[in-house]
């Protein structure tokens, strides 16, 4: 087995560990991030973080509205490849909230994105989403179920607002789960 990578950035300790390490293989991005490469590996698991996820399961990992925060790297490649890998799984892991400088707590699961926000991963490609309140599988779920599942792993103090927003968007209906 080898760990394959495209680039590395770190400390002298990391570079010393990597130097002539027979368990590592450096390959070009066209191979490492290629959908066919990733999906051909059985039980492939991708773990990615995000800035926010909307109630239909779209993932933003790049910006705050029109303000660029990060690049997407190979996120969609790895999410899609693991989604289609035999036995594969894709996880988007986020904290349920962040705190603004004024102390206000904001949900990372949002009703919808601000104008200008990039969709890094479309909803159809999202499988598992995890917060500190649980992990839900969105694969093949209809919109109302996606909203319900995402609300179930949002911060408990912010769930009522998300339910109200989902009802206003007509993408949610109450079941006995929440």
N, C-alpha and C positions, 0 to 999 in steps of 0.2 A: 504494500500500500504506500502511496505517496500523497502528500498534501500538495496540491497544485495551486499556484498563485500567479498573478500577473505583475504585481509590483508590491514593494514593501517600503514602509517608511517608519523609522523608529530610532532606537538608541544604538550605541556601539555594542551593547550586550546582545541586542537582537541580531545585528549583522554578524557578530562573532558566532552566534548559535546557527545562523543560516549558512555560513560559509562552508561549502563542501559537505553540507548535511545530506546524506543519501535518502532521507525520508521526504525531501522537498524537491519539487520540480517547477521551474519557472517557465511559463508558456505565454504566448502572445494572447492578447485580449480576444482576438477573433476566434480562438479555440476555447479558452477558458469560459467565456461568457456566451458561447454559441448555444442556442436553444437545443440543437440536436445533441451536442455533447452532454449537456446537463440532463436532458430527459432520458438519455441512454443509460444513466447510472441508476440502477434499482435502489429504491429506498432513500433517494436523495432528499435531504432536508435543508431548506433555506430558512434563515432567521434574519429578519430585517427590522429596522426601527422606522418610525415615521414621525412627522410633526402632528398630523391629525388624520382622522378618518371620519367621513360623513355617514349619515344614517343609512345610505344605500350600500356602503362598503367601499367607496372610492378612497384611495390612499393618496395623501399629499406628503411627500418626503423632501420637498424642495424649497418651498417658499411660504411667505406670510403675505398673502395677497400678491401684489406686484413686486414685493421685496424678496429677492433671491437669498436663500439661507444656505443651501447646499446643492450639490449636483446629485443626479440620480444614480451615477455609477452604473452598475449592472443590475440594479434592483429588479427591474421588470424581467430581465433575462433569467435571473435565478428564481423569481416567483413563478414565472411561467414554466420553466424547465422542471422545477420540483413538482409543480401541480400536475404535470403530465408524466412524470417519472413513475414507473411501476412501483407502487407502495410508497411513493414520495409524499412529502408534506411541506407546506409552506406556512411559515408563521410571521405575522406582523406583530411586533411586541412594542407596546407603548405604555407609559404611565397614564393613568386615567385623567390626570389634571396637571396643570402647571400654575404657578403663582406669579402674578404680575408684580412689578416693583411697588405698586401701591397696596399690595397684600391681597388683592382680589384673586380668588381661585377660579380658574377657567378650565372647562372640560376640553379634553383632546378628542373626544367623540362629539362631533358638531352636527347640527341639523343640515347644514350645507356649507360649501366653501365660500369665502369672500371672493368678490370679482378679482380676476387676475391670477387666481390660484391655479397652479399646475396639477393635473391629475397624473401622478407618477405611476400608479397601478390602477387599471380600470376594475370596476366591481366584479366583473366576470372572472377575473384571474385571482381574486382573493380567496384563500382557503381559511386558515385559522387566524384569529385575532386574539391577542392576549393582553390583559391588563392585570394589575394586582388583585382584581375582583373576579378573575376567571379567564377561561379560554373558550371561544365559540367557533364553530365550523360554519362558514358561510357558503361553502361550495354547493352550488345548485339551488340555493335558497331563494325564494321569491322576495320581492322588495319588503313586504310587510314583515316577513320572518327575519330578514337581515336587520331591519330596524329594531325589532324586539330583542334579538340576540345581542346586538351592540348596546342597547340600553341596559341590558342585564349585566354588562361588565363595566358600565360607566360608574363614576363615583356615585354612591347612593344619594348624596345630598343634591345631585344635579339631574337625577333621572326624571323627576316630574317635569322639568322644563323640556327635556328631550322628548318625552311622551307627548307633551302639548305640541311641540314643533312637528313631530311625526304625524299627529292627528291633523294638523293644519295642512300638511303636505299630502294628506290622504294616502300615506304609505304604511299605516300601522293600525292594528286592531288589537284590542285587549284579549289575551288568552289567560289561562290559569297559571302561566309560568311566572309572570311578574306580579 
